Structures are given as structure tokens and as C-alpha cells.
Amino acid sequence: QVQLVESGGGLVQPGGSLRLSCAASGSIFSIYGMGWYRQAPGKQRELVAAISSGGSTNYADSVKGRFTISRDNAKNTVYLQMNSLKPEDTAVYYCNADLVTVVPGTGKVRSDYWGQGTQVTVSS
């Protein structure tokens, strides 16, 4: 059983900052890519930022220069530092991880996992 637990969301004024965290736990053998997605009301879920196991990153054009993704492999945790927040950043933010688990009787299984989501609201 693998869990991704997010934290750090909340209400912030335009121009403010928030830091999201997502910790993966369970029978994890290894983690490949990790990322953050978001979904605003009435819109499709979109990629915000992603980071490979080696530290390579990519960002949505809308957040480049404002958001920074990082990870701590020893803690199986990914972070999203969000600066200069705008009202259009308001959404539920979801953590994603491409990882390998150890399943008794089966062995190693590679799957995609999602967190439960954390609300980020940017408003004055």
C-alpha cells in the first residue's frame, strides 16, 4: 500500500507565497518521476511542474520563473515552492509519483500514484 500525503495549501493574497509538500510512504522500492498537477473548477487537470529522479525539471509556461519544484530522495518527498502567486493559480493541487512497489507474491510493480489534493486559493 502506497500513500502520497500532501500538505501546505491554503489561502494567500496575490503576490504571496506557499510551499507544498508531498511525502510518499509504504512499500516503495524506488521512485522515478514526481510532479505536481492542478485542477481549477470547470477545467481539466494540468501539469504544473515535474522532476525526474536525477533532478531534471520542467514547468508549465504559466508558472516558469515563479514556481520551483524540488525533491528529497532520502525522504521520498517532493516540494513545490510557489512565489508571486496570482488569482489564476487558484486550484486543487495534486501530487503524482511514478514509482515501483514491492508486492508480496508478485515482486516489483511500477505504477502511477496520486495524492488526495490540497486546495490553494489566491485572493485578496
Phi, psi and chi 1 to 4 in degrees:
 res  aa     phi    psi   chi1   chi2   chi3   chi4
   1 GLN       -  127.1 -173.8   75.2   10.9      -
   2 VAL  -117.2  138.2  172.6      -      -      -
   3 GLN  -126.7  140.5  -78.7 -169.6  -43.4      -
   4 LEU  -114.1  118.1  -59.8 -176.3      -      -
   5 VAL  -114.9  119.1  179.0      -      -      -
   6 GLU   -97.1  153.9  -61.4  135.7  -20.6      -
   7 SER  -154.0  163.2   60.3      -      -      -
   8 GLY   107.6   -4.7      -      -      -      -
   9 GLY   -72.7  174.3      -      -      -      -
  10 GLY   158.5 -165.4      -      -      -      -
  11 LEU  -102.8  130.6  172.7   64.0      -      -
  12 VAL  -142.2  150.6   64.0      -      -      -
  13 GLN   -78.5  155.2  -68.6 -173.3  -20.3      -
  14 PRO   -54.2  137.2  -28.4   36.6      -      -
  15 GLY    90.7  -10.0      -      -      -      -
  16 GLY   -82.3 -175.5      -      -      -      -
  17 SER  -132.0  152.1  -62.0      -      -      -
  18 LEU  -143.6  154.3  -77.0  174.6      -      -
  19 ARG  -126.0  119.4 -172.2 -169.4 -166.0 -148.4
  20 LEU   -95.1  145.1  -55.0 -177.6      -      -
  21 SER  -127.5  150.0  -60.3      -      -      -
  22 CYS  -143.6  116.6  171.6      -      -      -
  23 ALA  -108.4  128.4      -      -      -      -
  24 ALA   -96.8  136.3      -      -      -      -
  25 SER  -141.8  160.9   62.8      -      -      -
  26 GLY   123.0 -160.3      -      -      -      -
  27 SER   -82.1   68.9  -58.9      -      -      -
  28 ILE   -95.0  126.7  -61.8  169.9      -      -
  29 PHE   -90.4  -45.9  178.9   78.8      -      -
  30 SER  -159.5  158.7   61.7      -      -      -
  31 ILE  -123.6  127.3  -57.9  178.6      -      -
  32 TYR   -88.3 -115.2  -67.6   96.1      -      -
  33 GLY   -76.6  150.6      -      -      -      -
  34 MET  -132.3  153.2  -58.6 -175.8   81.9      -
  35 GLY  -161.8  172.1      -      -      -      -
  36 TRP  -122.3  134.0  -70.0   94.2      -      -
  37 TYR  -121.2  164.1  -70.2   71.3      -      -
  38 ARG  -143.0  154.6   67.4 -173.8 -179.9 -172.3
  39 GLN  -139.4  116.4 -172.5  166.0   19.6      -
  40 ALA   -91.2  158.3      -      -      -      -
  41 PRO   -55.9  130.0  -26.5   35.5      -      -
  42 GLY    77.7    4.5      -      -      -      -
  43 LYS  -121.8  162.6  -65.9 -172.2  176.6 -178.5
  44 GLN   -78.2  155.0  -70.8 -171.3  -30.2      -
  45 ARG   -66.4  136.4 -170.5  174.1  -63.7 -170.8
  46 GLU  -130.9  151.8   62.2  174.7   -2.8      -
  47 LEU   -72.5  132.3  174.0   67.7      -      -
  48 VAL   -99.1  -51.8  176.0      -      -      -
  49 ALA  -159.8  150.8      -      -      -      -
  50 ALA  -141.1  153.7      -      -      -      -
  51 ILE  -141.5  134.0 -175.5  167.5      -      -
  52 SER   -83.0  173.5   70.6      -      -      -
  53 SER   -64.3  -25.8   55.9      -      -      -
  54 GLY   -89.0   -4.6      -      -      -      -
  55 GLY   101.1    1.3      -      -      -      -
  56 SER   -70.4  140.5  -61.9      -      -      -
  57 THR  -125.1  155.1   59.6      -      -      -
  58 ASN  -145.9  151.0   66.4  -75.1      -      -
  59 TYR  -132.9  152.1  -63.2   90.4      -      -
  60 ALA   -66.3  145.3      -      -      -      -
  61 ASP   -56.6  -33.6  -72.4  -17.4      -      -
  62 SER   -69.2  -15.8   59.2      -      -      -
  63 VAL  -117.9   -3.9  -53.2      -      -      -
  64 LYS   -58.0  133.9  -77.5 -179.6 -178.8  176.1
  65 GLY    86.5  -11.8      -      -      -      -
  66 ARG  -115.1  -35.5  -59.9 -172.3  -62.4  122.3
  67 PHE  -108.4  147.7  -69.1   10.2      -      -
  68 THR  -134.1  125.2  -58.1      -      -      -
  69 ILE  -100.4  142.3 -171.1  170.5      -      -
  70 SER  -149.6  167.4   60.9      -      -      -
  71 ARG  -146.1  152.8   62.9 -168.8  -77.3  175.0
  72 ASP  -117.9  101.4 -176.1  -26.3      -      -
  73 ASN   -65.1  -30.7  -69.1  -30.0      -      -
  74 ALA   -66.5  -27.4      -      -      -      -
  75 LYS  -105.7    2.9  -64.7 -178.5  179.2  179.4
  76 ASN    51.7   44.0  -70.3  -20.6      -      -
  77 THR  -127.9  140.3  -61.2      -      -      -
  78 VAL  -120.2  145.1   63.2      -      -      -
  79 TYR  -123.2  155.4  -54.2   95.7      -      -
  80 LEU  -135.4  108.1 -174.7   67.3      -      -
  81 GLN   -88.4  121.1  177.9   66.3   44.1      -
  82 MET  -116.6  115.9  -55.0 -175.0  -67.4      -
  83 ASN  -116.0  164.5  -61.5  -31.9      -      -
  84 SER    48.9   48.0  -57.6      -      -      -
  85 LEU   -65.3  145.6  -78.6  160.3      -      -
  86 LYS  -120.8  156.6  -55.7  175.1 -179.3  179.8
  87 PRO   -55.0  -32.5  -29.0   36.9      -      -
  88 GLU   -72.7   -5.3   50.5  -97.2   43.8      -
  89 ASP   -83.3   -6.4  -65.4  -42.8      -      -
  90 THR   -62.3  125.4  -64.5      -      -      -
  91 ALA  -178.4  171.6      -      -      -      -
  92 VAL   -89.2  127.0  177.6      -      -      -
  93 TYR  -101.8  130.8  -76.3   69.5      -      -
  94 TYR  -117.9  137.7  -63.2   90.8      -      -
  95 CYS   -90.4  144.2  170.9      -      -      -
  96 ASN  -133.9  142.9  172.1  -94.1      -      -
  97 ALA  -141.5  134.5      -      -      -      -
  98 ASP  -100.2  106.1  173.0   14.8      -      -
  99 LEU  -141.1  166.9   56.1   83.6      -      -
 100 VAL  -111.2  127.6  176.6      -      -      -
 101 THR  -111.3  164.5   59.6      -      -      -
 102 VAL  -108.1  115.0  179.2      -      -      -
 103 VAL  -105.8  119.5  179.0      -      -      -
 104 PRO   -54.3  129.0  -25.1   34.8      -      -
 105 GLY    86.0  -12.9      -      -      -      -
 106 THR  -117.3  -41.0  -59.9      -      -      -
 107 GLY   105.0 -146.0      -      -      -      -
 108 LYS   -84.6  133.5  -61.2  173.1 -172.7  175.4
 109 VAL  -130.8  128.3  177.8      -      -      -
 110 ARG   -98.9  127.5 -176.8  172.2  178.3  174.5
 111 SER  -147.8  168.0  -60.8      -      -      -
 112 ASP  -100.7  134.2 -137.7   30.9      -      -
 113 TYR  -127.1  150.2  -72.4   85.1      -      -
 114 TRP  -125.7  147.4  -67.7   88.5      -      -
 115 GLY   -81.6  177.9      -      -      -      -
 116 GLN   -82.9  -13.2   79.4  -75.5   -2.2      -
 117 GLY    96.9  145.7      -      -      -      -
 118 THR  -135.9  134.5 -175.0      -      -      -
 119 GLN   -80.2  132.6  177.0   70.4   45.7      -
 120 VAL  -120.7  121.8  171.3      -      -      -
 121 THR  -122.8  123.4  -58.2      -      -      -
 122 VAL  -112.0  110.1 -175.6      -      -      -
 123 SER  -158.7  148.2  175.2      -      -      -
 124 SER   -94.1      -   54.5      -      -      -
